[in-house]
Every structure is written in C-alpha cells, then in structure tokens.
C-alpha cells in the first residue's frame, strides 16, 4: 500500500461540482492499494499516518502528530500511485488492486484512522474527483508498506 501524505492548512475533494469532503489543518492523504495488500497493510499505514510527527511544536521542530494539533485527514483513493513506468512512458497499473478489494482496504484505512480518534473525511472510491489543497511547508511524505527487499526483487 502506498500513500502520499501532505501536511495542509486546508484540503477538499469535489465530485461533479459538489464538495464530498473537506478539512482545515491536517493531512491530505492519497492512498493506493496494491494487488498483494492485506488488512495488515491497511492497519500499518493508518497507524503510521496517525502517528506521523510532522507538525511544528512551540520551537518550530516537527515533533507533533495529528492528535496533538487536533488535525483531520482527507483520505482519497488513488490507484495511479501504483503506476509502473520502468518500461516505457505509459504507466502500467497491473500492480494496483482491483475495485472491490481496493475499496475494502481503502475503507479499512479510514476505519483504522477513525478508531485512532482521527476525524476523517473521504472522497468517493472510483469517482472522478478534483482535489484542492494548500500544502503547509511544503511537507510531503511518501509511505509504502511493501518491504524494501520485495521492491528490490521486482527490479
């Protein structure tokens, strides 16, 4: 499972002109589900997101997590995070999980975050969405639950 986590002052996702989800300060998270991802991956990435210490403390150092700043998460599914461009210029998405599986694991990430006490807004799985955000810092973190050895073997 892959995620792009951006610290934001605000973010929203709109579908056909209607806002589906919006947050003020917190994290905008794009999440992609791989074909071999499991519930363990969803739990692990949710725990990592909830615990990321990327908000400034009183001295300006990145030491605080979402709970410490009363931040929220805008969680949006994005299968294109699994795009493979190692062979040519047109991405291959064979590594992305299919709809039903991907949606279930995406929803599991949202459930795990809510269980950790995080306010979560979401997009709509599979919809054509427009995402707007103001990246704070900018701070952008990439997360991947796939072990490095497995990524190296794919080569």
Secondary structure as the mmCIF struct_conf table of DSSP 4:
data_model
#
loop_
_struct_conf.conf_type_id
_struct_conf.id
_struct_conf.beg_label_comp_id
_struct_conf.beg_label_asym_id
_struct_conf.beg_label_seq_id
_struct_conf.end_label_comp_id
_struct_conf.end_label_asym_id
_struct_conf.end_label_seq_id
STRN STRN1 UNK A 2 UNK A 15
TURN_TY1_P TURN_TY1_P1 UNK A 16 UNK A 17
STRN STRN2 UNK A 18 UNK A 23
BEND BEND1 UNK A 24 UNK A 25
STRN STRN3 UNK A 26 UNK A 32
STRN STRN4 UNK A 34 UNK A 34
TURN_TY1_P TURN_TY1_P2 UNK A 35 UNK A 36
HELX_RH_AL_P HELX_RH_AL_P1 UNK A 39 UNK A 51
STRN STRN5 UNK A 55 UNK A 56
TURN_TY1_P TURN_TY1_P3 UNK A 58 UNK A 59
BEND BEND2 UNK A 60 UNK A 60
STRN STRN6 UNK A 62 UNK A 64
HELX_RH_AL_P HELX_RH_AL_P2 UNK A 66 UNK A 69
TURN_TY1_P TURN_TY1_P4 UNK A 70 UNK A 70
STRN STRN7 UNK A 72 UNK A 77
HELX_RH_3T_P HELX_RH_3T_P1 UNK A 79 UNK A 82
STRN STRN8 UNK A 84 UNK A 84
BEND BEND3 UNK A 86 UNK A 90
HELX_LH_PP_P HELX_LH_PP_P1 UNK A 91 UNK A 91
STRN STRN9 UNK A 92 UNK A 92
TURN_TY1_P TURN_TY1_P5 UNK A 94 UNK A 95
STRN STRN10 UNK A 96 UNK A 96
HELX_LH_PP_P HELX_LH_PP_P2 UNK A 97 UNK A 98
HELX_RH_AL_P HELX_RH_AL_P3 UNK A 99 UNK A 115
TURN_TY1_P TURN_TY1_P6 UNK A 116 UNK A 117
STRN STRN11 UNK A 119 UNK A 122
TURN_TY1_P TURN_TY1_P7 UNK A 125 UNK A 126
BEND BEND4 UNK A 127 UNK A 127
STRN STRN12 UNK A 130 UNK A 144
BEND BEND5 UNK A 146 UNK A 146
HELX_RH_AL_P HELX_RH_AL_P4 UNK A 148 UNK A 154
#
